Amino acid sequence: MNRKQASDFDQELLDLYDDYAHNRITRRDFLDRAAKFATGGMTAAALLASLSPEYAWAQQVAKDDPSIKTDYVEYDSPKGAGKMKAYVARPADSSGKLPTVLVIHENRGLNPYIEDVVRRLGAAGFLALGPDALTPLGGYPGNDDEGRAMQRKRDAAKMTEDFIAAAQFLKSHDASTGKVGVVGFCFGGGMTNTLAVRIPDVVTAAVPFYGSQPATDDVPKIKAPLLLHYAELDRRINAGWPAYEEALKAAGAKYTAHMYEGANHGFHNDTTPRYDEQAAKLAWERTLEFFNANLS
């Protein structure tokens, strides 16, 4: 499949796909409303396929990269699913304690893109853990449509407890320095903000990518420094940023926010046309610098 970019699509169509990917409209709704963009022999179904993830692209760090060790582990989540499965990566040559990073996936489970993000962090010198919120339902099913449907079946409060337990697991891990960073994307970005509120004594640094914001009344609970990444064209998520920033300032919180010009929601995900290489690379460089500064 030829790799397309966001500029190959009308922004209205990209926004329509965002609505579909976040369960605000059905597949049928998308196809009906996308029909007007289906020209030159292209069908609405083909447009949907071209906008959907191509996970063959999601391997910046190979699974068998000799610089890292990877595995699947289980951890306890007594207030959530009970037992949770997660993907873990760490430097292959590490012998001492490591700073840790919890990676929180989008609204579709632990897909290949998020596993690659875990490996990227392992290669960068961290003990990284990516839980799969779909564990109690059998785990990520291999495609995003089913993954989204499965994640909608999970109890939201229990899912939050599963990620809280993951952060606590990292903090007490034998190979951990006790410092825990959190990074999340989309749903995971919102969950990153939530963990900064819920477990301020566990989260040392937090990096939400285009994540929904916490209630302003909860913002004073945040202790960790924040690095917030937003996409200029992501009107849905950006609508909550002004109030969040005002609350952060009022609380005296330590934060840095970046708005990436011309970027869409999901710009870091390198498996879809919404991927913005320049914005993604810059945001990731900033993320690694932030974690190195705050977790070392």
C-alpha positions, 0 to 999 in steps of 0.5 A: 500500500502506498503511504498517504499523508494527511495532505492527500485528504480533505480536512473534513474527511480527516475530522470525519475519520476522527469521529469514527475512530473515537466512536462518535459515529458508526461505520455506516455513518462514516461511509454515508458521509464520506461518499461525497469524497469518493471520486475518481473510482475511489469508494467510501470503503476504500477511503476508510481503508486508506485512513486506517492503520497499516501496522506494517509501518509500526516498527521503528525498533525491531522486536528482535533488536539486540539492544533491548530485552522484551517480554510479556509480563503479568501484574496484579490489579486488585481493584481493576481486572485482577490480573493484567498483561503488559509488554515490557522493554529494557536495555539489554546491557542494563545491570543496575536500576532504571528509570521507568515509563508507563506507556498508555495506549489509545482506545483500542488496546495494545496494538503494534504501534504502542508496542513499538513505542515501548521498545523505543523507550527501552532502546532509549534507556528506560524500563518501559511497560505497556499494559493491555486494557483488553486483557480481561477480554482476551487481549488486543484482537489484531485489528482496531475495529474490534479493539475499539468495540472491546475497549468500550465494554470495559468498565472505565473505573476499573480500567483506570485502576488497571493503569494505576496498578501498572504505575505502582508495579513499575515504582516497586519493580526490582529494576526500578529506581522508583521514578515513574514517567507516564506517556499516553496517546489519545485515550492514553493521553487523557489517562496520563492526565488522570494518573497525574491527578489520582496518584501524584506520589507515584507519577514523577513526570507525565507526557500526555499526547492530545489527551482529554483534560482533567476536571479543573478542580482536580488540577491542584492535586498534580505534583508531577511536571507535565509536558503536553503535546497538542495538534493544531487541527485537533479542535475536539481536544483543544477545546479543553486546553484553555481552561486546563492551562488556566487551572495549571497556572492558578495551581502553580503547576510545572508544565510545558505545552506545545501546539504543533502547527498543521498537525492532526489528532494522532500525529505521533502514530506512524501507521496512519495518514494523520502521522506528521513526521516532523511534528512526531519526531520533534515531540518525541525528542522533547519527550525523551529530553523531558524524561531524562531530565525528570527521571534521572 
